Amino acid sequence: LSSVLDLLQWPAMAVTVGAGWLVASDLQPRRLWGFALFLVSNVLWVAWGVHAAAWALVVLQGFLAVTNVRGVADNRAASG
């Protein structure tokens, strides 16, 4: 299990990069998916951060999750 958690940082990084690409889109549905993926990346980073005792990263991801929830809400509001 420890080696699996060690590798978790790579999918977390890939999901974060993909999310960043999507939130930069001019299309609202893509931005919404980007913020949703950012929330997935927050969970992945927290899991890895707890495993690695990277507490500053865990706290950072908590704050970023709040901004990503706001991004989801703002983009849903923009659609209707």
Backbone bond lengths (Angstrom), bond angles and torsions (degrees), N, CA, C in turn:
res aa  C-N    CA-C-N  psi(-1)  N-CA   C-N-CA  omega(-1)  CA-C   N-CA-C  phi
1 L - - - 1.463 - - 1.527 111.26 -
2 S 1.322 116.66 -37.51 1.459 120.44 -178.89 1.531 111.60 -61.48
3 S 1.336 116.61 -41.64 1.465 118.86 -178.87 1.531 111.06 -69.16
4 V 1.336 116.91 -32.68 1.465 120.04 176.13 1.524 109.60 -65.33
5 L 1.318 116.72 -44.22 1.469 120.31 178.69 1.521 111.37 -65.91
6 D 1.329 117.42 -33.70 1.469 119.93 175.91 1.522 111.07 -60.58
7 L 1.328 116.60 -37.37 1.466 121.40 -178.31 1.522 113.12 -80.27
8 L 1.312 118.49 -11.03 1.458 122.86 -176.24 1.527 112.57 -60.87
9 Q 1.317 116.88 -24.67 1.464 119.26 -179.43 1.530 112.24 -63.84
10 W 1.337 117.95 -27.30 1.468 120.10 -178.03 1.518 112.70 -73.65
11 P 1.334 119.36 -48.12 1.469 116.77 173.96 1.530 111.97 -65.06
12 A 1.332 117.55 -33.21 1.464 120.01 177.01 1.524 110.10 -60.85
13 M 1.309 116.68 -42.72 1.456 121.02 178.93 1.519 110.70 -65.28
14 A 1.334 117.36 -44.00 1.465 121.08 -178.86 1.533 111.32 -63.83
15 V 1.323 117.18 -42.37 1.465 120.77 178.83 1.530 110.00 -65.23
16 T 1.320 117.41 -39.46 1.464 121.29 178.49 1.523 111.35 -62.49
17 V 1.323 116.84 -44.24 1.475 120.83 178.87 1.525 110.33 -63.61
18 G 1.333 117.19 -44.82 1.459 120.21 178.26 1.517 112.13 -61.80
19 A 1.321 116.21 -40.45 1.465 120.54 178.52 1.523 110.76 -63.71
20 G 1.322 116.45 -42.72 1.467 120.19 178.29 1.518 111.74 -60.63
21 W 1.329 116.55 -39.00 1.459 121.14 177.85 1.532 110.28 -62.36
22 L 1.320 116.10 -44.62 1.461 120.26 -176.63 1.526 112.95 -70.26
23 V 1.332 118.78 -39.34 1.468 118.87 -178.17 1.521 111.76 -69.80
24 A 1.327 117.78 -15.92 1.464 120.73 177.15 1.526 112.17 -83.36
25 S 1.325 117.43 -1.52 1.457 121.81 -177.49 1.525 111.61 -71.26
26 D 1.321 115.09 152.52 1.463 120.52 173.32 1.525 111.50 -79.13
27 L 1.325 116.51 -14.91 1.465 120.83 -176.62 1.530 110.50 -91.43
28 Q 1.319 116.15 126.21 1.460 121.81 -176.77 1.530 113.42 -58.30
29 P 1.329 120.01 -42.63 1.477 118.39 179.80 1.525 112.83 -62.50
30 R 1.321 117.04 -36.25 1.470 119.78 177.48 1.529 110.85 -67.06
31 R 1.332 116.49 -40.41 1.468 119.10 177.47 1.519 110.40 -62.06
32 L 1.320 116.57 -41.97 1.459 120.78 178.74 1.527 110.81 -60.19
33 W 1.318 117.20 -45.80 1.466 120.65 175.92 1.521 111.26 -61.71
34 G 1.332 116.58 -37.02 1.461 120.12 178.43 1.517 112.00 -62.09
35 F 1.320 117.14 -45.17 1.463 119.50 178.39 1.526 111.19 -66.53
36 A 1.332 116.93 -36.24 1.467 119.76 176.42 1.526 110.12 -63.68
37 L 1.330 117.04 -41.93 1.472 119.75 177.25 1.526 111.42 -66.37
38 F 1.325 116.88 -36.17 1.465 118.99 175.15 1.532 110.35 -58.67
39 L 1.327 116.98 -39.15 1.464 119.58 177.75 1.532 110.99 -64.19
40 V 1.322 116.92 -38.89 1.473 119.84 175.17 1.520 109.87 -62.60
41 S 1.332 116.37 -42.80 1.470 119.30 179.54 1.526 111.11 -64.88
42 N 1.334 117.76 -34.73 1.468 120.25 176.44 1.519 110.65 -59.08
43 V 1.328 116.36 -43.83 1.467 120.59 179.40 1.532 110.23 -64.08
44 L 1.329 116.46 -44.67 1.467 119.85 179.73 1.524 111.58 -62.16
45 W 1.332 116.31 -44.09 1.469 119.49 179.84 1.521 112.01 -65.77
46 V 1.322 117.25 -38.22 1.468 119.73 177.84 1.524 109.93 -63.88
47 A 1.335 116.67 -43.64 1.474 119.59 178.79 1.522 110.52 -59.69
48 W 1.318 116.43 -45.74 1.459 119.53 179.29 1.532 110.72 -67.49
49 G 1.326 116.44 -41.74 1.464 120.47 -177.99 1.515 112.81 -63.28
50 V 1.316 117.31 -39.31 1.468 120.52 176.78 1.524 109.48 -64.69
51 H 1.340 115.69 -44.83 1.464 119.97 179.09 1.530 111.35 -60.22
52 A 1.334 116.24 -41.13 1.468 121.39 -176.53 1.525 112.77 -88.68
53 A 1.321 117.30 0.98 1.471 122.38 -176.03 1.527 110.91 56.56
54 A 1.331 115.69 38.34 1.461 122.17 177.91 1.528 107.59 -95.90
55 W 1.312 115.39 76.00 1.461 120.89 -169.43 1.517 113.42 -67.51
56 A 1.321 117.57 -33.42 1.466 119.01 177.01 1.531 110.17 -64.22
57 L 1.315 117.44 -37.98 1.458 121.35 177.13 1.525 110.92 -65.13
58 V 1.320 116.82 -40.95 1.466 120.95 178.81 1.530 110.07 -61.33
59 V 1.312 117.21 -46.16 1.468 121.19 179.37 1.530 110.07 -64.41
60 L 1.329 116.96 -44.46 1.459 121.05 178.07 1.522 110.95 -57.19
61 Q 1.319 117.32 -45.14 1.461 120.62 -179.18 1.524 111.39 -64.21
62 G 1.309 117.23 -33.30 1.460 120.26 175.19 1.521 111.51 -61.72
63 F 1.324 116.28 -46.46 1.465 119.74 178.45 1.523 111.70 -67.37
64 L 1.334 116.92 -39.45 1.463 119.65 177.82 1.524 111.51 -65.59
65 A 1.318 117.38 -34.13 1.462 120.37 177.32 1.525 110.45 -61.10
66 V 1.328 116.92 -39.13 1.467 120.44 177.70 1.529 109.98 -61.53
67 T 1.328 117.34 -43.93 1.466 119.34 179.26 1.523 110.98 -67.33
68 N 1.327 117.23 -32.83 1.466 119.59 178.57 1.524 111.75 -71.42
69 V 1.311 117.66 -35.45 1.471 120.51 173.83 1.522 109.11 -62.43
70 R 1.315 116.67 -41.26 1.467 120.35 176.86 1.528 110.54 -62.56
71 G 1.330 117.05 -40.41 1.461 120.77 177.49 1.520 111.99 -61.88
72 V 1.313 116.97 -41.81 1.467 121.01 176.31 1.529 109.45 -61.54
73 A 1.323 116.77 -48.78 1.465 120.56 -178.62 1.521 111.95 -61.81
74 D 1.322 117.11 -45.03 1.467 120.43 -179.84 1.527 111.57 -63.08
75 N 1.322 116.73 -39.64 1.453 119.70 -178.73 1.512 112.46 -74.82
76 R 1.318 117.27 -32.12 1.474 119.34 175.08 1.523 109.45 -68.23
77 A 1.333 116.96 -39.43 1.461 120.74 178.49 1.522 111.29 -64.48
78 A 1.321 116.22 -35.11 1.481 120.42 -178.73 1.527 111.23 -69.15
79 S 1.325 116.91 -21.72 1.461 118.88 -177.61 1.530 112.91 -86.33
80 G 1.310 118.01 -11.87 1.454 115.85 -178.67 1.452 111.34 -171.21
